[in-house]
């Protein structure tokens, strides 16, 4: 579409310019707006103290809608974070706030993390680290096709989790995440046991697709681990992890029930 040309008589133009000049000389300038707040470029967790669970509990009220009061989310699209290590939670919050992590549901998290201090992140991590992680059930249906035909579905994940697949360069998952999926708080390998299968599968798919590259160096490790996996293996791993938990948790729960019995 062509733009129509507008011709202004010279006299009218002169009047307009004079009026503008008068307004600029007599009207008090409007002060500039406050600078737009942007996310910090760096959050240094090293300049903090150990997280305080009590302080973290108070700060975690806004987390409950998605992650549950105790970190066991009632909604499968959001991860269980109960029992996760303090360091891992604080590190992930810092990556989101710094803009270094933008995958998955991070856009939902941003309004909640952008005002947190580094100490807030450690306090939140400490609170959720003290909570008991829940767990679900693994799928024990028999596989009727493919290379794993005859195995139960969760056994596909169990095989990879415990022994990996050296021929394809897939290490045993438990080497980093522990035999019960409890993770390793030292290098900040996350707790995986009891995690929702749908969430775990989505994360593995994101690693496989290279969507997690900003979370270095751990994301680079996981991208290599996930790359050779088939969709059946991803779903089998996710199912196995959903039912994985420490037997001691069952014993503790049973003891608590006995203690509360009349």
Secondary structure, DSSP 8 states (H G I E B T S, - for coil): ---------HHHHHHHHHHHHHHHHHS-------------S---GGGS----HHHHHHHGGGGHHHH-TTS--SSTTS---TT--HHHHHHHHHHHHHTS---TTHHHHHHHHTT--HHHHHHHHHHHHTS----------B--SSTTTTSBHHHHHHHHHHH-BGGGTB--THHHH-TTS--BTTTTB---TT--HHHHHHHHHHHHHTTTTTSTTHHHHHHHHHHT--HHHHHHHHHHHHH---HHHHHHHHHHHHHH--
